[in-house]
Amino acid sequence: MNNFYLKSKQLLKALITGATGFVGSHLADKLIEKNYDVYCLKRKTSSTKWLDGKNVKFVEGDLFSNDALENCIKDMDYVFHVAGVVKSKTKEGFFKGNYEATKNLLEITEKVNKNIKKFIFVSSLAAVGPSLTETPVNEDKKPEPITTYGISKMKAEEEVMKYKDKFPVTIVRPPAVFGPRDTEILIYFKTFSSGLNSVIGFDKKYLSLVYVEDLADGIILAAEKEISKGNVYFLCFDKAYNWDEIGDVTSGILGKKAFKLRLPHSFVYSVGYIAELFSAFSKNPATLNIEKCKDITQLRWTCSNEKAKRELGFLPKFTLEESFAKTIQWYKEMKWI
């Protein structure tokens, strides 16, 4: 076994928040492969279906269960803070789940484990905002988030950086993430498979993407590399893709064409407005609301991975075609499509 993963003859210990979710469970898989001693924070109500039978230890509680967190974090070598709120009916929900929760974890880490090797915060491209030019944004760009979710992630990032002189911290910012276990891109594939390719607007929209296995590898690189201390990294494919290219790749893998239906921005906003009105009578936020409309009608959600490649040695292992094929195959095996 590589000596890097030994600490006084003990495996390095890592706590993952959000471990029962899409990205967190893949990160757990990768850490297990690398012989880490993996601890997963989970709420009583959380499903552990992606972690059952795997070599992990569960810590019961949430991001405000201070006693459980203190007892766990005091023995950790790494904290991977993956958990976050991506949907909420209120501004308060976003800020509690993203900013306040991150602040609490940082305070606990400072209190019980200042000698931690690294605190890694998984943020989002949303914290920076869309690219306003054809040049993908990089880590030097001043954050200009356009949604409440993005603002809450930006505020959490600012809080993380307040601690960089107290213990090692690193921030990673993925763009749109996809892969097995994801339910977001599943909707696109299912719709395409049924013969319909819905495209927002009449302009060519570009977006950066990252396959979840590549993201998990990048997060671990950010944890293990000394150079990452106090730094921020975008993790994504080498190039951005427009929806025509995404549709062509999907068509090739599924072996079928789909009718392209372009939805005007005005129509999208109308649907979002109506859905938001109806969500007032539901406990759950609308899947499509005004903020989501603002998000999906942007021309360019693009970022550059050059810094991560240069400093971390990050290199996506899979092409878009390969990662789409792996994802679709998994959906078929699970009978999701």
N, C-alpha and C positions, 0 to 999 in steps of 0.2 A: 504494500500500500504506500502511496506517495506520502512522504513525511510532512508535506504541507497540511495534510488533513489530520495530523496528530497534534495533540496538545497535552503534554505530560502523559503520553500513552492513552489519551482519551480523544474521541472524535470531536471535531469542532461542532459546537452547538449553534443552531440557527432557529430563531423564532420567525414564523411567517404569519402576518395578519392577512386576512382575506384568503387563507389557504384552501377553504372549501369552494372557492369560486373558480372561474375559468382560468385566469392568469396564475393565481396563487397555487392551484393544484398542479399546473404544469411546472411551476418553479419547484414545488415540493418533489416532483418526480426527478428533476435534474439534480437537486441537492442530494437525494437518496442515491442516485447513480454515482455521485462524487463522494460518497461515504461520509456525508454530514449526519449529525444527530439532529433530526428535524422535529421541531415542536410547532404545532399548529393551533392557533387561537380559534376557538369555535364557540358560537352561541348555542344554547340548548336547542333552539329551533332549526339550526343549520343542518342541511343534508351533508353527509360525509361520503356520498356515493363515489366520488372520484378518488377518495383516499382510503376507502375500506380495504383491509387486507394488506396495506402497505406499511413499511417500516417507519411509522411516524408516531409521535406522542401527542395527544390532544390536551390542550389547556382550555378548560371551560371558562367562558366569560366573554365580555365584549371590550371595546376600546376604552371603556370607562370603568372596568372592573379592576380598580387600582391594586387591591391586595393580591389578586391572582397575577396581575402583570408584574408587580414588584417581585414577587416570589420567583417568577420565571426569568425575567430580564436580568436579574442579578447574576445568573449563571451563564448567560448567553455570550457567544463570541460575535454573533451578527444578529441584527434585527432587520428583517425585510418587511417594510410597511407597504403592503400591496392593497389593503382594504381601502374602500372609498365609496362615496355615494354618487352614483351617476344619474339617478332619477329621484326627484323630490318635488312635492307640490309647493314647497315653500323655500324661500331664501335661507331661512333658519335651518332647514333640514340639510342643505348643502354645506353650510358653514359648520354645523355641529359634526357631521360625518367626515368632512375633509379637513377643515382648519382646526377645530377644537380637539378632535381626536388625535391629530398629528401632534399638536401642542402638548397634549397630555402624555403621549408616548415619549416625547423628548424630555419632558420634565421628570418622568419616572426613570428614564435611562440615566439622566444626569444624577439623580438621587441615589440610585443603587448600583450603577455600573459605568463609571466614567472611563474605565479601561477597556471598554468594548472595542473590538477591532473595526467595526463599521456599522453605521446606521444608514440603511439604504431606503430612500423614499421613492416610490413609483408614482410619478406625477402624470402629466399628459401634455400633448401638444396644445390642448385647449387652454393651458395656463399661459401660453404665449400668444395665441390667436393665429388666424390665417395669414398666409403670405400675401402681401399686397402687390407684389411684382412677380415676374416669372422666375426669380431666384428663390429657391427654397430657404426658409428661415434657418438660422444657425443659433448657437448658444449665446452669441453676442447681441442678439436682437432684444430690445427692451420689450418685456411682456405687455401685450395689449389684448387681453382676453375680451371676448364679445358676449359671453354667456355667464350666468351666475355660477354654473359649474366651473367654468374656466377661472373665474375670479377667486372662487374658494380654493382651487388648486394653487393658484398663484400666491395667495396669502399663506397657504401651508408651506410652499417653497420658501417664502421669505422667513417663516418661523424656523424651518430647518437650518437655513444659513446663519441664523443667529447663534447656533450652537457649534459652528465649525471650528471655533477655537477652544471648545470645551472637550469635544471628542470627535472622531472622524465621521463625517457625513458625506453622502453622495446622493445626487438626484438623477433619476433617469426619466426621460419623457418619451413614451411611445406615442405614435400616431394611432390610426385605426388598427386594432389587433384582431386577428382571425385565426381559426384553426379548430381542431376537434374540441368538442365540449362547448363551443361558442353558440349562442342562440341568436345573435344579431345578424351575422352574415347568412345564417341558415335561412332567414326570411327571403333574402335575395335569391339564393340558390333554389329554394322551393318555388318561388314565383317564376323564375327563369325556366325551371324544369316543367312548369305547367304551360309554358309557351308565351310568357309575357315578360318583357324586359322594360321595366319602368325607369325612366331617366328624368332627373330633375332639371328643368329649364332647357333652353335651346343653345346654350353656349357649352364650350368644352371645359368641364370641370376636372381638375386634377387633385389627386390625393396621394399622400404617402401611406404606405401600409407596412405592417410587420407581422410575420408568421410567429405564432405564439412560442414555438420551440426556439426560434432565433432570439426572441425577446428574453426568454428565460436564461438562455446562454449569456446574453448581453448583461443581464442583471447580475449574474454571478461574476462575470468579468469585472463589472463595476465594483463589486464587493471586494474581490481579491487583489485588484491592482492598487498599489500604493499611490500611484499618480492621481487616482480618482478622488482623493480626499478634498473636500470643499468644492468639487466640480459638478457640472451638469452635463448630461449627454442625451442626444437624440438617438434612438435605436430604430432603424427602419431599413427597407430595401435601398439599394444604391440609386434607384430612380423612382420618380413618381409616375403614376398611371392615370390616364383619363378613363371615363366610363365606357367609351367605345372599345378601348384595349381590354378592359376588364370583361366586357361582354363577349369579346372575341375569344378570350381564354376560356371563359365559362362554357361557351358554345362548343369549343373544341373538346373539352373534357366530357361534357354531358352527351356529346354527339347529336346535338339538336340545335336548331335556330329558334329564336324567340322574336315575337313581334315587338319592335321598339316603340314604346309609348312615351312621348315627351310630355311631362307635366309642367305647365307654366308656373312660375313662382307664385303668381296671384292665387292659383288654385291650391297650391301647397299651403299657403298661409291661411286660406279660407278653411281648409280641412283642419289645420292646426288650431285655429281659433274656435271652431265648433267643438273639437275634441276636448279642448281645455275647458270650455263651458260645461260639458257633460261630466268632466272629471271632478267637478265641484261636488257632485253627488256620489262620488266613489272614494274609497279609502286610498286607492292607488293613483299615482300621477298618470296622465295620458301618455301613451307611447309617442304620439306626435303632438307637440304643443308649440307655442310661439317661439320659445327659445330653441327648440329643436329645429324649427323652420329656419331660424337665423343661421343655425349651424350648417344645415344641409344645402342651403342656397349659396354658400360662399364659393367663389371661383377656384380658390387654391388652398387646400389644407396640406401644405408640403413642408418638409424639413430635410436637413442634410445630416448624413451619418458620418461625415468626414472626420470630425473630432473623435468620435468613438472608434473609428477604424485606426486612426493615427495613434491614439493614446492607450486604448484598451486592447487593440488587436481584434476588435469586433468585425466579424465577417459573416453575413447571412449565408447559411449553408444550403438554402433551398431557393430556387427561382420562384417567381409567381406561379408559373405553370405547375411546377412540382408541388408547391404547397397547397394550391387549389385542389390538385388531384388527390393529395393525401387527405385533405379536409372532406372533400366530397365522398371519397371512398369510406371514410369513417362514418359520415352521415348515413350512407347506404347500409353499412354493417349494423348500425344502431337502428335502422329502419326509420330514420328521421325524414328521409326523402325516398 
